[in-house]
Amino acid sequence: MAPVLEDGDFVLFRRFAPGESPSPGMIVVVRHRRLGTIIKLLDQEIGPGRFRLRGISMLSTDSRHLGDAVRQDIIGRAVLRIWRHGVSRLRVS
């Protein structure tokens, strides 16, 4: 997720409330069946509760390799980055 996140950063996230839905453009924490817990950008909703994932950098892996994410595997929205320069809100520029 560089340049938004770097190796060694910590991420604080907020779980979605019941009835709350993720939306494209959010940085989310996802429970992936092969890779465990990952952080990705929601690219687009391709069906009810089914989302494409993408990374920010050229080295990122996206849905072509990871598969799509289903709503129940999206744990929450990443909101804060804790890094060597302090704490900052997570936003995609």
C-alpha positions, 0 to 999 in steps of 0.5 A, spaced: 500 500 500 506 504 499 506 510 499 499 510 503 502 505 508 510 502 509 513 496 512 513 497 519 506 501 520 501 500 524 494 501 522 488 502 527 481 500 524 474 501 525 469 495 525 463 496 520 456 497 525 451 492 523 447 494 517 453 499 515 456 497 508 463 498 505 464 502 499 469 503 493 475 508 495 475 505 502 482 502 505 479 496 508 482 490 512 480 484 509 480 476 512 483 473 506 483 465 505 490 464 503 494 470 506 490 471 512 489 479 514 490 484 509 489 491 507 487 493 500 483 499 497 476 497 495 475 498 487 468 497 486 462 493 488 461 488 482 455 485 485 451 485 492 456 484 497 462 482 492 468 487 491 474 488 487 480 489 491 486 493 489 493 496 491 496 503 491 503 501 488 505 498 482 508 492 486 501 491 489 497 485 488 489 486 486 483 482 485 486 478 478 491 475 483 487 475 490 480 474 487 474 478 489 472 480 497 465 478 499 462 482 505 463 478 510 470 477 509 471 485 510 473 486 517 473 494 517 475 500 515 482 502 516 482 509 519 489 511 522 496 510 520 501 509 526 508 510 523 515 513 525 513 520 524 507 520 528 499 518 527 495 520 521 489 519 518 488 514 512 486 517 505 488 515 498 490 521 494 
